Amino acid sequence: MFPIFIIAMVLLNAESFNLCAQQKAYFPDKNEWQSQSPSSLKINAEKLSRAIDFAKNNGSDADPNLKIAHYESGFGREPFGYPIGPMKTRGEASGLIIKNGYIVAEWGTPERVDLTFSVAKSFVSATVGLAVDRGIISSENDIVYPYMAPIIPYNTVRPQMNKADHLYEEDIFELFDTEHNRKITWDHLLRQTSDWEGVLWGKPDWADRPEGPSNEWRSRERNEPGSIYKYNDTRVNVLALASMNVWRRPLPVVLKEHLMDKIGASDSWRWTGYENSFVIIDGQVMQAVSGGSHWGGGMFINAYDQARFGYLTLRNGWWKGEQIISESWLEKSKTPTTAQDTYGFMNYFINTDQKLLPSAPASAFYHLGAGVNMIYVDQENDLVVVARWLKSHHMDDFIKLVLESME
């Protein structure tokens, strides 16, 4: 049994070592990211070239016109499945490999701004983490309902109506006004275990990836919050709106000021919502963003900015002498969800028991969106990989080739 003071000294020394390593790490300036040759970082250039060729040759075969791709997928055949946000024709298979902070390989058109689909969810959870770090939200384990003000939709048609003819219509809506929804915590929303019930921006919760007989979609028994994991974009958008409600500012503004500008992101990224997702807060019209591109909208971003965000999470929230987002928040983000042990906070996919990526370390994690849009983060190998428009069933094959190039 070690004396307590020895254990404390070991922990303190480990913390000091990590801090020292962070301070010595290379962080790229805005509009500039240094490259190094693979050989200078003990990477086999020939094997790395094979990995890149694999990514190029196994790009997505979905239609580059994302509106057509949407309707040709299962999403387009869902109830209320039509897009209500902007979409953009995508580019070719592209990506970056970052080793020890330096670019060692890039392919395709990494400078191209494209939708990143559900990687936007990781930015939603970041805004919640920033709110917790600042005490705007006391704890992610708090029930959300007491934090919520009434939502006042912005509608250019309603002011022209005679309100006397609409006495029984609500002018506002509440996100958490049912008995079930009042039990939901921030943690439940972050882990997609809330089973939130309702309709937001014209998209009912039951219409996203519906299961079971259609006559039971609306009347099914609700699951206790925290008990069942269900990937559901309506509920993701609930979290995005709830986060904006506590910040009282548009989330793109929050993200730019408190995170993206600090990590030197470009000025080309945009985060949008839907044509009907405008509300009024403090007399200002604000658009609630979407946490993905299931129905259009979401995060438009290039691969370099994706890599910067991934590198921030690799460095435990630290960037050039500043803790941008707390290390404790990122640790929670990577904590397995009880109902789904390969998922942390959205959209952190964790390689628990190496189930998701058998070739990668169990400690690896990645931010993932349809496409595929993947930001792979590997702290054991000091590695960040951005792969865009890769066939999903080749994710592990590609990562395996990249890791095999590390000598």
Secondary structure, DSSP 8 states (H G I E B T S, - for coil): ---HHHHHHHHHHHHHHHHHHHHHS----TT---B--GGGGTB-HHHHHHHHHHHHHTB--S-SSHHHHHHHSSGGGSTT-S--S-------SEEEEEETTEEEEEES-TT--EE-GGGHHHHHHHHHHHHHHTTSSS-TTSBSGGG---BEE--SSGGGS-GGGGTTS-SSB-SS-STTGGG-BHHHHHTT-----SEETTEEGGGSS--S-GGGTTTS----TTS-----HHHHHHHHHHHHHHHTS-HHHHHIIIIITTTT--S--EEEEEEEEEEEETTEEEEEE-SSSTTS-EEEE-HHHHHHHHHHHHTTTEETTEESS-HHHHHHHTS-BTTBTTB-STTEEE-GGG-S-TTS-TT-EEEEETTTEEEEEETTTTEEEEEESB-GGGHHHHHHHHHHTB-
